[in-house]
Amino acid sequence: MTFVQGIGLFFGLLFLVVSTWTAIRLLLMALRTRKSPELLMGIGLAGTGPFGFGLSLAAGITAPSDPVLGAWLRLAGTVAVSIASIAFALFTQRVFRPGRGWARALVGLSMIAFVGLFVLTLEDHWRVGPDQSDPAMLGRGAVLAFVWAWMGVECLRYRAILRRRLALELADPLVVNRFTLWAFVSIESFLLNSICTLLSFRAGGNGMSGEDMILATGALGMTGAVAIYLAFVPPRAYQRWITESAEVVVH
């Protein structure tokens, strides 16, 4: 492993730890509040981080020595990421577009797409045996990119609304900052997912190697972990800085 790959692995593991910790806190919060946004965000982060990224990384590292195990690990990671994406789509619809029929339709179509693509992947596994190819990779990547892009756009739209309210002291600056940070994570994830999907497709649908996975997710781990941490479990010093900065802008 090169020095650059080592740095990428460090930040990837940082993302893994922060997303796991944040997911646990959100799920515990959902148990107390009985509210769906916390539950859906917790499921999304758990499926993306420890289960999605963790299993995909393990698959990329294992595949050279044990292709069959690597294929099944990648399949498990695919299931986790698909469930996470459905949770994120539901979160976007319920938080930003409640009561809108077209938003519910988009969530329903995303669910159907993920199920259909998983059936296609599973059928390929049973027909030719577990390997590193996935005929549904490009389609799944497109649906994942759509979910991240939709969530990012809605976050930016709502952030703009809240900033106008903040100028009138009708919004919480911490909430405005949370939408800013999550919009950043969403757009970054959209770009990373699109790039990784295209690279994997160019490789014949064989997925990315463990080394490529480490490099690709290193950037997300470095910036995504910090953004997730500050958005959902911000330290008091950061909260105070955001609040004081907003007061200076308003007054």
N, C-alpha and C positions, 0 to 999 in steps of 0.2 A: 504494500500500500504506500502510495506517495504521500508527501507532506500535505499537498492540496486535498487529496482524498481523506487524509486524517482530519483536517480541519472541517471538511464537509460532513464526515461522520460525527464529529463532535457536535456540530450545530444540528444535525439531523436527530441525534439522541436528545439534545436539548429540547427540540420541538416535541419529541416523543414524551419526555417527562412533563413538560408544561401542559401539553394538551391532555395528558392522562390526569394530571392533578386538577386541572380546570374542569374537565368532564365530570370527575368524581364530585367536586364541589357543586356543580350545577345540578347533578342528579340528586344529591342530598338536599339541595334547596328545593327541587321539584317535589320531593317527598313531603317537605314541610308546607309549601305553598299550594300544592296541588294544581299548579298552573302549567299549561302546555308549553309556553316558550322556553322555560328553563329545561323542561324534559327533552324537548326536541333539539335544543342546542347542545345539551349534554350528550344525547345519543349521537348527534352529528360529529362532535369533537372526538368521542370515544371511537366511533367507526372510522374516522379519518386518521387519527393519531395512532393509539396503541394497536388497534386491530388492522386498519387499512395499511398505514405506512409500515408498522412493525412486521406484519406478515409478508408484505411485498418485499421489504428489505431482506427478510430471512429467505424468501424464495430466490431472490437474485444472488444471494451468497451461496445458497445450497445447491442451486441448479447445476453448476459445473461438475460437482462430485456425485450428485444424486438427482438426475433430471426428473424422475417420477415424484419424489418428495417435493422438489421445487415447484413442480406443476400444481400439485395439490395445495401447497401453501399459497401460491399465487391465486388459485381459485378461491380459497378461503378469504384472502385479502380483497378479492373482487367483490365477494358477497358483502363484506364489511363496508367497503366504500360505497356500494350501491345503496345499502340501508342508510348509511350516513347522508348520502345525497338526497334520498327521499325525505329524511328528517329535515334537512336544510330547506328543501322545497316547501314542505309543510310549514316550517317556521316562517319562511318568507310570505307565504299566502296568509297565514293567520295574524302575523304582526303588521304587515304592510298593506295587505289587500283583503281584509276580512269582509265576507259577504259578497265578494265579486265572483260571479260565475266563471268568467274567463280565467281567473287565477286558479280556481278549483279545477278547471279543465286542464290547465297546464300541469298541475300536480298529478292529476289522474293519468295524463299522457306520459309523464315522466315515469310513473310507477309501471305502467304497461310496458314502456320501452325497456326499463331495467329488467323486468321479469322476462320479457321476450329475449333480450340479449343474453341473460344468464342461461336460459334454456338452450339457446344456440351454442353457447360455450360448453355447457354440460353435455349436450348431444355430441359435440366434437370430441370431448374427452372419452365418452363411451364408445364412439365409433372408431377412432384411431388410437385410443389409449392416451393416458396422461402425457403431454409433452408441453413444450414452451410456446406453441402456436395458439392463437386465439382469433378465430374468424370474426368475433364480435368486438374486437378491441377498438377499432376506429369508431364504430357506432356508439359504444359505451363512452368513449372519450368525448364525443360530440355532446352527448346528453349531460355528462358531468360538467363540461364547459358551459353549457347553457344554464345549468342550475347555479354555478358560481357567478356567472355574468348577471343573471337575474337578481340574485341576492345583492351583488355589488351595486348595481344600478339603483335598486330600491333603497339601499342604505344611503347612497349619495343624495337621492331625492329627498328622503326624510331628514337627512342632515341639513340640507338647504332650508327646509321648512323650520326646523328647530333653531337654526342660526338666526332667522328673522325673528322668532319668538324670543330668543336670548337677548337680542338688542332691546326688547321691551321688558326684559327681566321676567319673562313668562316661561322660561325653560331652564332645566338644570344643566349647567355646563358639563358635568360629568357624563350625563346621558348623551349630549352632543358629541363629546369626545369619544364615547364608546361606539357610536355609529361611524365616526371618522375612522377609528382603528379597524372596525370590522369590515368596513368598505375596502380598506387597504388590503386586509387579509383575503377578502373575496376576489378582488381584482388580481392580486398576486397569484392566488391559487388557480384562477382562470388561465392566466398566462402560462404558468408552470404546467398545468394539466394539458394544455393545448400543445406545448412544445414536446412534452414527454410522449404524448399520444402520436404525434407526427413522427418522432424519432423511432418509436417502436414500430409504427406502420412501415416506415422505410426499411426497417430490419426484417420485414416479412411477417409482422405480427408475432414476433418471438419475445416481445417484452424487452426490458432493459436489463443489462447485466448489473450485478451487485455494485460494481465500481461506478457505473453510469448513474445508478439510482442514488448512490451516496453524493455524487457531485450535483445532480439535479435537485435533490432535496436539501442540500446544504444551504442554499440561498433562502429557501422557505423557512428552514429551521432557524437561521440567524435572525431574520426579521419577523417571521410569523410568530415565533415563540414570545418575543418581546411584546408584540402587538396584542396577542391573546392574553398574556399576563396582565398588561396594563388595562385592557378592556374589561376583563371580568373579575380580576382580583387585584386591583390597583393598591399599592401601598399608600399609607396615609400622607406621606410627603408628596407623592405624585398627585393625589386628590387635592391637597392644599394648593399646590402649584397651579393646577388647572382652574380651580375656583378663583384664586387670586388674579390669575391672568385674565379671566373672563370679567372680573369686576373692573379691572383697569380699562378693558376695551369698552365696556358699557358706560363707565363714568368718564 
